[in-house]
Amino acid sequence: MPRSTNSVASRRRRKKIIKAAKGYFGARKNVYTVAKNAVEKAWLYAYRDRRQKKRAFRRLWIARINAGARQLGTTYSRLMHALSSNGIQLNRKVLADLAMNHPETFKAIVEKVTK
């Protein structure tokens, strides 16, 4: 009996990779073996960077809170300790937004916890 290659599945698999490589430069968009490497690398970066994005935003929020706190005569570390000691549960995202866009509210919070 002759060998069966299942060309329908093979073509579908290759088309999926070529479709994912849409917009890539040169052979990366239309040569299957090159596109496969490029797409696999892209998926790896996407997976990794979905996690790194969370870290990057946390660093940004901490920097913004620290800048706002230092303008009011305290530090990030002291402020976060004072907030937890007083049972105020505001996350870093909200605190950073207050420090940037609502400085009077942020100032009121800082003054309340650092008496």
OpenMM code with the backbone's topology and positions (N, CA, C; nanometers):
from openmm import Vec3, app, unit

residues = "MET PRO ARG SER THR ASN SER VAL ALA SER ARG ARG ARG ARG LYS LYS ILE ILE LYS ALA ALA LYS GLY TYR PHE GLY ALA ARG LYS ASN VAL TYR THR VAL ALA LYS ASN ALA VAL GLU LYS ALA TRP LEU TYR ALA TYR ARG ASP ARG ARG GLN LYS LYS ARG ALA PHE ARG ARG LEU TRP ILE ALA ARG ILE ASN ALA GLY ALA ARG GLN LEU GLY THR THR TYR SER ARG LEU MET HIS ALA LEU SER SER ASN GLY ILE GLN LEU ASN ARG LYS VAL LEU ALA ASP LEU ALA MET ASN HIS PRO GLU THR PHE LYS ALA ILE VAL GLU LYS VAL THR LYS".split()
positions = [
    Vec3(0.0832, -0.1181, 0.0000),
    Vec3(0.0000, 0.0000, 0.0000),
    Vec3(0.0883, 0.1253, 0.0000),
    Vec3(0.0549, 0.2264, -0.0813),
    Vec3(0.1377, 0.3471, -0.0866),
    Vec3(0.1249, 0.4301, 0.0416),
    Vec3(0.2266, 0.5090, 0.0651),
    Vec3(0.2300, 0.5927, 0.1848),
    Vec3(0.1326, 0.7095, 0.1684),
    Vec3(0.0580, 0.7373, 0.2741),
    Vec3(-0.0361, 0.8490, 0.2719),
    Vec3(0.0286, 0.9695, 0.3400),
    Vec3(0.0172, 1.0862, 0.2768),
    Vec3(0.0845, 1.2040, 0.3321),
    Vec3(-0.0101, 1.3017, 0.4004),
    Vec3(-0.1394, 1.2884, 0.3802),
    Vec3(-0.2402, 1.3779, 0.4377),
    Vec3(-0.2069, 1.5230, 0.4054),
    Vec3(-0.2073, 1.5535, 0.2763),
    Vec3(-0.1677, 1.6867, 0.2321),
    Vec3(-0.2644, 1.7954, 0.2784),
    Vec3(-0.3894, 1.7604, 0.3088),
    Vec3(-0.4858, 1.8591, 0.3557),
    Vec3(-0.4401, 1.9171, 0.4900),
    Vec3(-0.4015, 1.8290, 0.5820),
    Vec3(-0.3561, 1.8725, 0.7142),
    Vec3(-0.2238, 1.9482, 0.7044),
    Vec3(-0.1345, 1.9005, 0.6171),
    Vec3(-0.0043, 1.9667, 0.6007),
    Vec3(-0.0223, 2.1083, 0.5487),
    Vec3(-0.1083, 2.1226, 0.4478),
    Vec3(-0.1320, 2.2553, 0.3901),
    Vec3(-0.1963, 2.3480, 0.4928),
    Vec3(-0.2908, 2.2959, 0.5685),
    Vec3(-0.3574, 2.3778, 0.6700),
    Vec3(-0.2571, 2.4256, 0.7750),
    Vec3(-0.1666, 2.3377, 0.8145),
    Vec3(-0.0659, 2.3729, 0.9140),
    Vec3(0.0270, 2.4821, 0.8600),
    Vec3(0.0683, 2.4675, 0.7332),
    Vec3(0.1576, 2.5668, 0.6739),
    Vec3(0.0870, 2.7004, 0.6541),
    Vec3(-0.0390, 2.6952, 0.6102),
    Vec3(-0.1147, 2.8195, 0.5893),
    Vec3(-0.1327, 2.8953, 0.7200),
    Vec3(-0.1498, 2.8221, 0.8294),
    Vec3(-0.1665, 2.8857, 0.9602),
    Vec3(-0.0413, 2.9668, 0.9962),
    Vec3(0.0746, 2.9100, 0.9699),
    Vec3(0.2019, 2.9786, 0.9998),
    Vec3(0.2199, 3.0989, 0.9074),
    Vec3(0.1954, 3.0813, 0.7789),
    Vec3(0.2112, 3.1913, 0.6824),
    Vec3(0.1143, 3.3047, 0.7156),
    Vec3(-0.0066, 3.2701, 0.7586),
    Vec3(-0.1039, 3.3728, 0.7964),
    Vec3(-0.0563, 3.4494, 0.9194),
    Vec3(0.0035, 3.3778, 1.0144),
    Vec3(0.0542, 3.4428, 1.1361),
    Vec3(0.1731, 3.5340, 1.1057),
    Vec3(0.2436, 3.5073, 0.9943),
    Vec3(0.3621, 3.5861, 0.9580),
    Vec3(0.3259, 3.7052, 0.8699),
    Vec3(0.1973, 3.7341, 0.8556),
    Vec3(0.1544, 3.8465, 0.7712),
    Vec3(0.2150, 3.9763, 0.8230),
    Vec3(0.2731, 4.0539, 0.7323),
    Vec3(0.3318, 4.1813, 0.7697),
    Vec3(0.4806, 4.1734, 0.7997),
    Vec3(0.5361, 4.0514, 0.8044),
    Vec3(0.6792, 4.0382, 0.8281),
    Vec3(0.7551, 4.0788, 0.7022),
    Vec3(0.8840, 4.1093, 0.7161),
    Vec3(0.9658, 4.1600, 0.6063),
    Vec3(1.0335, 4.0456, 0.5313),
    Vec3(1.0381, 4.0571, 0.3996),
    Vec3(1.1143, 3.9654, 0.3158),
    Vec3(1.0613, 3.8237, 0.3192),
    Vec3(1.1534, 3.7282, 0.3234),
    Vec3(1.1167, 3.5863, 0.3180),
    Vec3(1.0422, 3.5417, 0.4429),
    Vec3(1.0498, 3.6200, 0.5485),
    Vec3(0.9822, 3.5824, 0.6734),
    Vec3(0.8312, 3.5741, 0.6549),
    Vec3(0.7774, 3.6400, 0.5526),
    Vec3(0.6322, 3.6400, 0.5357),
    Vec3(0.5810, 3.5319, 0.4410),
    Vec3(0.6674, 3.4760, 0.3531),
    Vec3(0.6134, 3.3839, 0.2534),
    Vec3(0.6923, 3.2548, 0.2328),
    Vec3(0.8063, 3.2380, 0.2959),
    Vec3(0.8803, 3.1120, 0.2884),
    Vec3(0.8525, 3.0362, 0.4178),
    Vec3(0.7917, 2.9199, 0.4066),
    Vec3(0.7399, 2.8507, 0.5238),
    Vec3(0.8458, 2.8283, 0.6317),
    Vec3(0.9622, 2.7752, 0.5948),
    Vec3(1.0616, 2.7409, 0.6975),
    Vec3(1.1123, 2.8652, 0.7696),
    Vec3(1.1287, 2.9755, 0.6962),
    Vec3(1.1743, 3.1008, 0.7573),
    Vec3(1.0619, 3.1606, 0.8420),
    Vec3(0.9403, 3.1572, 0.7860),
    Vec3(0.8246, 3.2116, 0.8575),
    Vec3(0.7996, 3.1344, 0.9871),
    Vec3(0.8172, 3.0043, 0.9822),
    Vec3(0.7938, 2.9205, 1.1003),
    Vec3(0.8868, 2.9625, 1.2142),
    Vec3(1.0141, 2.9842, 1.1821),
    Vec3(1.1095, 3.0283, 1.2843),
    Vec3(1.0717, 3.1651, 1.3395),
    Vec3(1.0341, 3.2562, 1.2500),
    Vec3(0.9997, 3.3925, 1.2918),
    Vec3(0.8748, 3.3934, 1.3791),
    Vec3(0.7746, 3.3159, 1.3412),
    Vec3(0.6489, 3.3125, 1.4156),
    Vec3(0.6694, 3.2471, 1.5521),
    Vec3(0.7450, 3.1387, 1.5558),
    Vec3(0.7705, 3.0719, 1.6850),
    Vec3(0.8442, 3.1655, 1.7805),
    Vec3(0.9420, 3.2403, 1.7281),
    Vec3(1.0148, 3.3361, 1.8094),
    Vec3(0.9210, 3.4469, 1.8579),
    Vec3(0.8328, 3.4938, 1.7688),
    Vec3(0.7377, 3.5983, 1.8046),
    Vec3(0.6434, 3.5503, 1.9147),
    Vec3(0.5966, 3.4259, 1.9045),
    Vec3(0.5072, 3.3714, 2.0070),
    Vec3(0.5796, 3.3590, 2.1404),
    Vec3(0.7082, 3.3242, 2.1336),
    Vec3(0.7874, 3.3150, 2.2567),
    Vec3(0.7988, 3.4512, 2.3244),
    Vec3(0.8296, 3.5544, 2.2452),
    Vec3(0.8407, 3.6894, 2.2988),
    Vec3(0.7060, 3.7369, 2.3553),
    Vec3(0.5975, 3.7040, 2.2841),
    Vec3(0.4653, 3.7470, 2.3286),
    Vec3(0.4318, 3.6845, 2.4636),
    Vec3(0.4616, 3.5559, 2.4783),
    Vec3(0.4348, 3.4856, 2.6048),
    Vec3(0.5167, 3.5472, 2.7180),
    Vec3(0.6459, 3.5679, 2.6915),
    Vec3(0.7352, 3.6244, 2.7930),
    Vec3(0.6932, 3.7663, 2.8315),
    Vec3(0.6621, 3.8464, 2.7306),
    Vec3(0.6371, 3.9877, 2.7562),
    Vec3(0.5005, 4.0152, 2.8177),
    Vec3(0.4073, 3.9205, 2.8067),
    Vec3(0.2818, 3.9374, 2.8804),
    Vec3(0.3087, 3.9373, 3.0297),
    Vec3(0.4099, 3.8652, 3.0723),
    Vec3(0.4485, 3.8637, 3.2134),
    Vec3(0.5351, 3.9843, 3.2489),
    Vec3(0.6250, 4.0216, 3.1578),
    Vec3(0.7136, 4.1350, 3.1852),
    Vec3(0.6379, 4.2674, 3.1884),
    Vec3(0.5261, 4.2747, 3.1153),
    Vec3(0.4462, 4.3970, 3.1152),
    Vec3(0.3948, 4.4277, 3.2559),
    Vec3(0.3561, 4.3250, 3.3282),
    Vec3(0.3066, 4.3428, 3.4652),
    Vec3(0.4167, 4.4003, 3.5545),
    Vec3(0.5387, 4.3504, 3.5374),
    Vec3(0.6523, 4.4001, 3.6162),
    Vec3(0.6838, 4.5450, 3.5804),
    Vec3(0.6793, 4.5747, 3.4517),
    Vec3(0.7130, 4.7100, 3.4061),
    Vec3(0.6136, 4.8121, 3.4607),
    Vec3(0.4848, 4.7776, 3.4603),
    Vec3(0.3853, 4.8705, 3.5130),
    Vec3(0.4015, 4.8891, 3.6630),
    Vec3(0.4326, 4.7819, 3.7341),
    Vec3(0.4533, 4.7951, 3.8790),
    Vec3(0.5695, 4.8901, 3.9073),
    Vec3(0.6800, 4.8770, 3.8319),
    Vec3(0.7950, 4.9676, 3.8482),
    Vec3(0.7546, 5.1118, 3.8200),
    Vec3(0.6751, 5.1327, 3.7150),
    Vec3(0.6296, 5.2668, 3.6801),
    Vec3(0.5445, 5.3261, 3.7923),
    Vec3(0.4509, 5.2461, 3.8452),
    Vec3(0.3638, 5.2950, 3.9532),
    Vec3(0.4452, 5.3317, 4.0764),
    Vec3(0.5439, 5.2481, 4.1104),
    Vec3(0.6269, 5.2752, 4.2283),
    Vec3(0.7043, 5.4053, 4.2081),
    Vec3(0.7581, 5.4267, 4.0885),
    Vec3(0.8328, 5.5504, 4.0605),
    Vec3(0.7427, 5.6729, 4.0737),
    Vec3(0.6196, 5.6625, 4.0254),
    Vec3(0.5263, 5.7756, 4.0337),
    Vec3(0.4845, 5.8037, 4.1776),
    Vec3(0.4585, 5.6980, 4.2533),
    Vec3(0.4208, 5.7161, 4.3941),
    Vec3(0.5372, 5.7777, 4.4704),
    Vec3(0.6574, 5.7295, 4.4451),
    Vec3(0.7764, 5.7809, 4.5134),
    Vec3(0.7963, 5.9290, 4.4811),
    Vec3(0.7786, 5.9670, 4.3548),
    Vec3(0.7943, 6.1079, 4.3163),
    Vec3(0.6916, 6.1949, 4.3883),
    Vec3(0.5674, 6.1476, 4.3913),
    Vec3(0.4623, 6.2228, 4.4600),
    Vec3(0.4869, 6.2319, 4.6095),
    Vec3(0.5328, 6.1228, 4.6688),
    Vec3(0.5578, 6.1194, 4.8130),
    Vec3(0.6741, 6.2116, 4.8497),
    Vec3(0.7776, 6.2127, 4.7697),
    Vec3(0.8943, 6.2962, 4.7989),
    Vec3(0.8614, 6.4451, 4.7902),
    Vec3(0.7674, 6.4805, 4.7053),
    Vec3(0.7239, 6.6212, 4.6990),
    Vec3(0.6534, 6.6618, 4.8285),
    Vec3(0.6000, 6.5635, 4.8993),
    Vec3(0.5284, 6.5903, 5.0243),
    Vec3(0.6129, 6.5580, 5.1473),
    Vec3(0.7421, 6.5349, 5.1268),
    Vec3(0.8345, 6.5202, 5.2386),
    Vec3(0.8463, 6.3812, 5.2976),
    Vec3(0.8073, 6.2786, 5.2250),
    Vec3(0.8258, 6.1416, 5.2741),
    Vec3(0.8806, 6.0578, 5.1595),
    Vec3(0.8983, 5.9280, 5.1835),
    Vec3(0.9485, 5.8406, 5.0780),
    Vec3(0.8437, 5.7337, 5.0478),
    Vec3(0.8648, 5.6631, 4.9397),
    Vec3(0.7743, 5.5549, 4.8999),
    Vec3(0.7649, 5.4505, 5.0101),
    Vec3(0.8797, 5.4118, 5.0605),
    Vec3(0.8857, 5.3071, 5.1623),
    Vec3(0.8074, 5.3462, 5.2875),
    Vec3(0.8318, 5.4670, 5.3367),
    Vec3(0.7614, 5.5140, 5.4570),
    Vec3(0.6115, 5.5271, 5.4319),
    Vec3(0.5759, 5.5754, 5.3143),
    Vec3(0.4353, 5.5926, 5.2807),
    Vec3(0.3621, 5.4582, 5.2768),
    Vec3(0.4208, 5.3593, 5.2108),
    Vec3(0.3562, 5.2283, 5.2001),
    Vec3(0.3436, 5.1623, 5.3373),
    Vec3(0.4440, 5.1807, 5.4217),
    Vec3(0.4374, 5.1262, 5.5576),
    Vec3(0.3256, 5.1944, 5.6364),
    Vec3(0.3164, 5.3267, 5.6238),
    Vec3(0.2124, 5.4019, 5.6945),
    Vec3(0.0732, 5.3620, 5.6457),
    Vec3(0.0587, 5.3403, 5.5158),
    Vec3(-0.0714, 5.2993, 5.4616),
    Vec3(-0.1143, 5.1640, 5.5172),
    Vec3(-0.0208, 5.0682, 5.5187),
    Vec3(-0.0564, 4.9353, 5.5694),
    Vec3(-0.0804, 4.9386, 5.7202),
    Vec3(-0.0060, 5.0219, 5.7925),
    Vec3(-0.0248, 5.0341, 5.9383),
    Vec3(-0.1626, 5.0909, 5.9713),
    Vec3(-0.2117, 5.1832, 5.8867),
    Vec3(-0.3425, 5.2449, 5.9090),
    Vec3(-0.4572, 5.1670, 5.8453),
    Vec3(-0.4251, 5.0541, 5.7857),
    Vec3(-0.5291, 4.9695, 5.7268),
    Vec3(-0.5905, 5.0245, 5.5997),
    Vec3(-0.5191, 5.1112, 5.5306),
    Vec3(-0.5693, 5.1658, 5.4040),
    Vec3(-0.5198, 5.0763, 5.2916),
    Vec3(-0.6132, 5.0157, 5.2212),
    Vec3(-0.5775, 4.9191, 5.1178),
    Vec3(-0.5994, 4.9775, 4.9792),
    Vec3(-0.5113, 5.0667, 4.9398),
    Vec3(-0.5119, 5.1197, 4.8036),
    Vec3(-0.3957, 5.0555, 4.7293),
    Vec3(-0.4229, 5.0043, 4.6100),
    Vec3(-0.3133, 4.9407, 4.5367),
    Vec3(-0.2257, 5.0459, 4.4681),
    Vec3(-0.1128, 5.0011, 4.4173),
    Vec3(-0.0144, 5.0922, 4.3601),
    Vec3(-0.0673, 5.1625, 4.2357),
    Vec3(-0.1504, 5.0929, 4.1584),
    Vec3(-0.2061, 5.1521, 4.0368),
    Vec3(-0.2913, 5.2747, 4.0722),
    Vec3(-0.3760, 5.2605, 4.1723),
    Vec3(-0.4638, 5.3705, 4.2139),
    Vec3(-0.3818, 5.4837, 4.2754),
    Vec3(-0.2859, 5.4489, 4.3614),
    Vec3(-0.2021, 5.5514, 4.4235),
    Vec3(-0.1235, 5.6304, 4.3196),
    Vec3(-0.0702, 5.5607, 4.2197),
    Vec3(0.0060, 5.6285, 4.1140),
    Vec3(-0.0848, 5.7221, 4.0350),
    Vec3(-0.2077, 5.6783, 4.0079),
    Vec3(-0.3021, 5.7631, 3.9359),
    Vec3(-0.3366, 5.8875, 4.0180),
    Vec3(-0.3562, 5.8685, 4.1481),
    Vec3(-0.3842, 5.9829, 4.2349),
    Vec3(-0.2660, 6.0798, 4.2375),
    Vec3(-0.1454, 6.0258, 4.2479),
    Vec3(-0.0254, 6.1098, 4.2542),
    Vec3(-0.0089, 6.1913, 4.1258),
    Vec3(-0.0437, 6.1324, 4.0118),
    Vec3(-0.0263, 6.2004, 3.8832),
    Vec3(-0.1412, 6.2965, 3.8518),
    Vec3(-0.2645, 6.2490, 3.8674),
    Vec3(-0.3787, 6.3231, 3.8149),
    Vec3(-0.4615, 6.3969, 3.9202),
    Vec3(-0.4479, 6.3565, 4.0462),
    Vec3(-0.5247, 6.4198, 4.1541),
    Vec3(-0.4327, 6.4468, 4.2731),
    Vec3(-0.3387, 6.5409, 4.2585),
    Vec3(-0.2392, 6.5621, 4.3641),
    Vec3(-0.2986, 6.6067, 4.4973),
    Vec3(-0.4112, 6.6779, 4.4948),
    Vec3(-0.4709, 6.7228, 4.6211),
    Vec3(-0.5271, 6.6037, 4.6998),
    Vec3(-0.5849, 6.5065, 4.6306),
    Vec3(-0.6354, 6.3856, 4.6971),
    Vec3(-0.5189, 6.3038, 4.7520),
    Vec3(-0.4134, 6.2921, 4.6708),
    Vec3(-0.2948, 6.2178, 4.7135),
    Vec3(-0.2339, 6.2832, 4.8374),
    Vec3(-0.2297, 6.4170, 4.8369),
    Vec3(-0.1751, 6.4908, 4.9502),
    Vec3(-0.2586, 6.4652, 5.0751),
    Vec3(-0.3899, 6.4607, 5.0601),
    Vec3(-0.4788, 6.4352, 5.1750),
    Vec3(-0.4533, 6.2954, 5.2332),
    Vec3(-0.4332, 6.1978, 5.1465),
    Vec3(-0.4051, 6.0611, 5.1916),
    Vec3(-0.2726, 6.0576, 5.2677),
    Vec3(-0.1698, 6.1198, 5.2084),
    Vec3(-0.0369, 6.1198, 5.2704),
    Vec3(-0.0423, 6.1887, 5.4080),
    Vec3(-0.1100, 6.3020, 5.4149),
    Vec3(-0.1197, 6.3736, 5.5424),
    Vec3(-0.1971, 6.2939, 5.6463),
    Vec3(-0.2970, 6.2184, 5.6026),
    Vec3(-0.3775, 6.1388, 5.6962),
    Vec3(-0.2941, 6.0287, 5.7613),
    Vec3(-0.2087, 5.9625, 5.6815),
    Vec3(-0.1334, 5.8484, 5.7347),
    Vec3(-0.0004, 5.8877, 5.7986),
    Vec3(0.0532, 6.0042, 5.7670),
    Vec3(0.1839, 6.0444, 5.8224),
    Vec3(0.1668, 6.1628, 5.9177),
    Vec3(0.0941, 6.1397, 6.0253),
    Vec3(0.0709, 6.2468, 6.1232),
    Vec3(0.1865, 6.2564, 6.2200),
] * unit.nanometer
topology = app.Topology()
chain = topology.addChain("A")
for resn in residues:
    res = topology.addResidue(resn, chain)
    for name in ("N", "CA", "C"):
        topology.addAtom(name, app.Element.getBySymbol(name[0]), res)
